[in-house]
Amino acid sequence: MSDRNPNIDVLRGFAILVVLLLHHALAYGFRGSITDDIIPSAWLHSLVINGSYGVTMFFAISGYLITSIALRRYGSLSNIDMWHFYRMRASRILPPLLLALTTVLILGQIGLPFFQNGGGEPGYDGPSLWLTVLSLLTFWHNALMQQDGYFNYVLNVYWSLSVEEMFYLLFPLCCLMLKRGSHLVYLAALFVIIGPVYRWLNMDSSVDYLHGYLATFDALSIGVLAALLQEKIAPRAMRPWRLIAAILLPVIYFSGISGNVIFGFTGISICTALLLIHSPAKQSPFWRKVTSPLRWMGRHSYELYLFHIIVLATMRSFIPSDVVTGNEKLLMLAVMIVSSCLVSFVVARWYATPLNNWFRHRLLSQESRAPA
């Protein structure tokens, strides 16, 4: 019996879907297709261009889940086993990431421009492809982006994983150093304040206000605070707040990032957190059918995140955007989503999940043999 919360998977599914729509829109667009006659252009533009809010939702969900799981697994955050935590995270994160990075390296070395730093342009003098891969494996990729801007079509998309990695690195250290839960609350609240201030100070640079570590840690911290608050609030008390969040989330989303750089990300994070606290663990049969595609995407969101951009970069390498017109743009969207889902399913089913289970089984076996 799975212990996954279906409503959290729906949130994840929506978050990865809008990220996919954003990247497709930036690559091929929608203008000139049948969508012009079906969906008001302003609505469609807002839906796809604000896809970066999907990443913000991921951050809030990650902060919430990491904290909630740690509380269940270790009893309290002050009892967290740092090395156990790191091994558990590595067993989930590293296998798909190493496969994705290897794929990018191979395709970059054989000359596909969208996998190369600088797009394969002659005279490019930025960081090397190997250094970029190293930055992703050692948690400073975003610093490299802040120094050199956008320089690799595929690997720069992994900026959000670099933020997550930094969070995974610091979370157990902060729990052990601060000891008391109230101190962790104060630290998380401090990051919630720092986030909007940092974005305000860097409003002239999208690399900084979108991808900087301090620009994104407020979303993770709001997720952490949500998990800690859940311990002190009754489930029934959250029902009206979840309704308010469900109304406000699309309002903030469609209001857009432009003009709302300072507090828009904070608002999305707070609404996501409110939906997470005591989120119902069951769905009605009708709602399960309706949300089935989103729940599937939510369960495979990590693999979709890693491999959809590889699929899209491969498509762009062979089918330039300037030759795709009209409804062909929707066909390219369908090909990208279906191919990404297929690749993600194969990677998860026959590679990532077996390796994750094998590593965790070994870890549990080692713990059972360890002396008390």
C-alpha positions in Angstrom: 0.0 0.0 0.0 1.6 3.3 -1.0 1.9 6.1 1.6 2.0 8.8 -1.1 -0.5 11.6 -0.6 -2.5 11.9 -3.9 -3.2 15.6 -3.4 0.4 16.4 -3.0 1.1 14.5 -6.2 -1.6 16.6 -7.9 0.3 19.8 -6.8 3.6 18.3 -8.1 1.9 17.3 -11.3 0.6 20.8 -11.9 4.0 22.3 -11.1 5.9 20.1 -13.6 3.2 20.6 -16.2 3.5 24.4 -16.2 7.3 24.0 -16.3 7.0 21.8 -19.5 4.6 24.4 -21.0 7.0 27.2 -20.3 9.9 25.5 -21.9 7.9 24.4 -25.0 6.6 28.0 -25.3 10.1 29.4 -25.2 11.2 26.8 -27.8 8.4 26.7 -30.3 5.6 28.9 -29.0 1.8 28.6 -29.5 1.0 31.7 -31.7 -0.6 30.9 -35.0 -2.0 27.6 -33.8 -5.7 26.7 -33.1 -5.2 27.9 -29.5 -5.6 31.5 -30.9 -9.3 30.6 -31.5 -9.9 28.6 -28.4 -8.1 30.3 -25.5 -7.7 34.1 -25.1 -4.1 35.0 -25.9 -3.6 36.8 -22.6 -4.7 33.8 -20.6 -2.5 31.4 -22.5 0.4 33.8 -22.3 0.0 34.1 -18.5 -0.4 30.3 -18.1 2.9 29.5 -19.9 5.1 32.5 -19.3 4.7 32.2 -15.5 5.8 28.6 -15.4 8.7 29.5 -13.2 6.1 29.6 -10.4 5.9 25.8 -10.8 9.5 25.6 -9.5 8.5 27.8 -6.5 5.7 25.3 -5.7 8.3 22.5 -5.9 10.5 24.3 -3.4 7.6 24.7 -0.9 6.6 21.0 -1.3 10.2 19.9 -0.9 10.7 21.9 2.3 7.4 20.5 3.7 8.1 16.9 2.8 11.7 16.8 3.9 10.8 18.2 7.3 7.7 16.0 7.7 9.6 12.9 6.8 12.5 13.8 9.1 10.0 14.3 12.0 8.5 10.9 11.4 11.7 9.1 10.8 13.9 10.5 13.6 11.2 11.5 16.1 12.5 15.1 16.3 14.7 17.3 14.2 17.3 17.4 16.9 17.7 13.6 16.6 18.3 13.7 12.8 21.0 11.2 11.7 22.9 13.4 9.3 24.7 10.7 7.4 21.6 8.6 7.1 19.8 11.6 5.8 22.5 12.3 3.2 22.6 8.6 2.0 18.8 8.5 1.7 18.8 11.7 -0.4 21.7 10.6 -2.5 20.1 7.2 -3.3 17.1 9.1 -4.8 18.8 12.1 -6.4 22.0 10.8 -7.9 21.1 7.8 -10.1 18.8 9.8 -12.5 21.0 12.8 -12.3 24.1 10.9 -13.3 22.3 9.4 -16.2 21.0 12.8 -17.3 24.4 14.4 -17.0 26.1 11.5 -18.9 23.5 11.9 -21.7 24.2 15.6 -21.9 27.9 15.1 -22.0 27.7 12.5 -24.8 25.3 14.6 -26.9 27.4 17.7 -26.3 30.6 15.9 -27.3 29.1 14.7 -30.6 28.2 18.2 -31.5 24.5 18.8 -30.9 24.5 22.6 -30.2 21.7 22.7 -27.6 23.8 20.4 -25.3 27.0 22.5 -25.6 27.9 25.5 -23.5 27.5 28.6 -25.6 25.3 26.7 -28.0 28.3 25.6 -29.9 29.0 29.1 -31.1 32.7 29.7 -32.2 34.7 32.0 -29.9 32.7 31.1 -26.8 34.9 31.6 -23.7 32.7 30.8 -20.8 32.9 27.8 -18.5 33.5 24.4 -20.0 30.9 21.6 -20.2 32.8 19.5 -17.7 33.1 22.4 -15.2 29.3 22.9 -15.6 28.6 19.3 -14.8 31.0 19.5 -11.8 29.1 22.6 -10.5 25.9 20.6 -10.5 27.4 17.7 -8.6 29.0 20.1 -6.0 26.1 22.5 -5.4 27.4 25.7 -6.9 25.8 25.7 -10.3 23.7 28.8 -9.6 26.8 30.8 -8.6 28.2 29.9 -12.0 25.0 31.1 -13.7 25.1 34.4 -11.7 28.7 34.9 -13.0 28.2 33.8 -16.7 24.4 34.1 -17.3 22.5 31.5 -19.4 25.1 29.5 -21.2 23.8 25.9 -21.6 20.3 25.2 -22.8 19.9 22.0 -20.9 22.1 22.2 -17.8 21.0 25.7 -16.8 17.5 24.3 -16.4 19.0 22.2 -13.5 19.5 25.4 -11.5 16.5 24.4 -9.2 18.1 21.1 -8.4 21.2 23.0 -7.3 19.0 24.9 -4.9 17.5 21.7 -3.6 21.0 20.1 -3.2 22.1 23.1 -1.1 19.0 22.7 1.0 19.6 19.0 1.5 23.2 19.8 2.5 22.3 22.5 5.1 19.0 21.1 6.5 20.5 18.4 8.8 23.4 20.6 9.8 21.0 23.3 10.9 18.8 20.8 12.8 21.8 19.5 14.7 23.4 22.9 15.4 20.2 24.7 16.5 18.9 21.7 18.6 15.6 23.4 19.6 12.8 23.4 17.2 12.0 27.1 18.0 15.5 28.1 16.8 14.9 26.4 13.5 11.6 28.3 13.2 13.5 31.6 13.7 16.1 30.6 11.1 13.4 29.7 8.6 11.5 32.9 9.3 14.7 34.8 8.6 15.0 33.3 5.2 11.4 34.1 4.5 12.3 37.8 5.1 15.6 37.6 3.2 14.0 36.2 0.0 11.9 39.3 -0.9 14.6 41.7 0.2 17.2 39.9 -2.0 14.8 39.9 -5.0 14.2 43.6 -4.5 17.9 44.3 -4.5 18.4 42.3 -7.7 15.3 43.2 -9.7 17.4 44.2 -12.7 18.8 40.7 -13.2 16.5 37.7 -13.9 19.4 35.3 -13.2 19.7 36.7 -9.7 16.1 37.1 -8.7 15.0 33.8 -10.3 18.0 31.5 -9.6 20.0 33.0 -6.7 20.1 30.8 -3.6 18.9 33.6 -1.3 16.1 34.4 -3.8 14.7 30.9 -3.5 15.3 29.7 0.0 12.2 31.6 1.3 10.0 29.0 -0.6 11.8 26.1 1.0 11.7 27.8 4.4 7.9 28.3 4.1 7.6 24.6 3.4 9.7 23.8 6.5 7.5 26.1 8.6 4.3 24.5 7.2 5.6 21.0 8.4 6.4 22.4 11.8 3.0 24.2 12.1 1.2 21.0 11.1 2.3 19.5 14.4 0.4 22.1 16.4 -2.8 22.6 14.4 -5.9 20.5 14.1 -6.8 19.1 10.6 -10.3 20.6 10.7 -8.9 24.1 11.4 -7.1 24.0 8.0 -10.1 23.5 5.8 -11.0 27.2 5.3 -7.4 28.1 4.9 -7.0 25.4 2.1 -10.0 26.9 0.4 -8.6 30.4 0.6 -5.2 29.1 -0.8 -7.0 27.2 -3.6 -8.6 30.5 -4.7 -5.5 32.8 -4.2 -3.0 30.5 -5.9 -4.4 30.9 -9.5 -5.0 34.6 -8.9 -1.3 35.1 -7.9 -0.2 32.8 -10.7 -2.1 34.6 -13.5 -1.1 38.0 -12.0 2.3 37.1 -13.3 6.0 37.3 -12.3 6.6 40.6 -14.1 5.8 43.4 -11.7 5.5 40.9 -8.8 9.1 39.9 -8.5 9.4 40.8 -4.8 6.4 39.1 -3.3 4.9 36.9 -6.0 7.1 34.0 -5.2 6.3 34.4 -1.5 2.6 34.4 -2.2 2.8 31.2 -4.3 4.9 29.5 -1.6 2.4 30.4 1.2 -0.6 29.2 -0.9 1.2 26.0 -1.7 2.1 25.5 2.0 -1.5 26.0 3.1 -2.6 23.4 0.7 0.0 21.0 2.1 -0.8 21.3 5.8 -3.0 18.3 6.7 -3.8 17.7 3.1 -6.4 14.9 2.9 -4.7 11.5 2.3 -7.6 10.2 0.2 -9.6 11.3 -2.9 -13.0 10.4 -4.0 -13.2 7.9 -6.9 -14.4 10.7 -9.3 -11.6 13.0 -8.3 -9.0 10.2 -8.6 -10.1 9.7 -12.2 -10.0 13.4 -13.0 -6.6 14.0 -11.5 -5.0 10.7 -12.6 -2.8 12.3 -15.3 -1.5 15.0 -12.9 -0.9 12.4 -10.1 1.1 10.3 -12.6 3.2 13.3 -13.5 3.6 14.2 -9.8 4.9 10.7 -9.1 7.4 11.0 -11.9 8.1 14.7 -11.5 11.8 14.3 -10.8 12.5 12.2 -13.9 10.3 14.5 -16.0 12.2 17.5 -14.7 15.6 16.0 -15.6 14.7 14.4 -19.0 12.0 16.7 -20.6 14.7 19.3 -21.4 16.9 16.6 -23.0 14.0 15.6 -25.1 13.2 19.2 -26.1 16.9 20.0 -26.8 17.1 17.0 -29.1 14.0 18.0 -30.9 15.3 21.6 -31.4 18.6 20.2 -32.6 16.9 18.5 -35.5 13.7 20.6 -36.0 14.5 24.3 -35.7 11.8 26.5 -34.2 11.6 28.7 -37.3 10.3 25.9 -39.5 7.5 25.0 -37.1 4.3 26.9 -37.8 0.6 26.8 -37.1 -0.8 23.7 -35.5 2.6 22.0 -35.9 3.5 23.8 -32.7 0.8 21.8 -30.8 2.1 18.6 -32.5 5.6 19.4 -31.1 4.1 20.0 -27.7 2.4 16.6 -27.8 5.6 14.9 -29.0 7.6 16.5 -26.3 5.2 15.6 -23.5 4.6 12.1 -24.6 8.3 11.4 -25.3 9.2 12.9 -21.9 6.7 10.8 -20.1 7.8 7.7 -21.8 11.5 8.3 -21.1 10.7 9.2 -17.5 8.7 6.1 -17.0 11.4 3.9 -18.4 14.1 5.6 -16.3 12.0 5.4 -13.1 10.7 1.9 -13.6 13.9 0.1 -14.7 16.7 2.3 -13.5 16.1 4.9 -10.8 13.6 3.1 -8.6 15.5 -0.3 -8.5 18.8 1.5 -7.7 17.1 3.6 -5.0 15.5 0.5 -3.4 18.8 -1.4 -3.6 20.8 1.4 -2.0 18.2 1.9 0.8 18.0 -1.9 1.3 21.7 -2.0 1.8 21.6 1.0 4.2 18.9 -0.7 6.3 20.9 -3.9 6.3 23.9 -2.1 7.5 21.9 -0.4 10.2 20.4 -3.7 11.4 23.9 -5.2 11.8 25.3 -2.2 13.6 25.7 -2.6 17.4 23.2 -0.8 19.6 
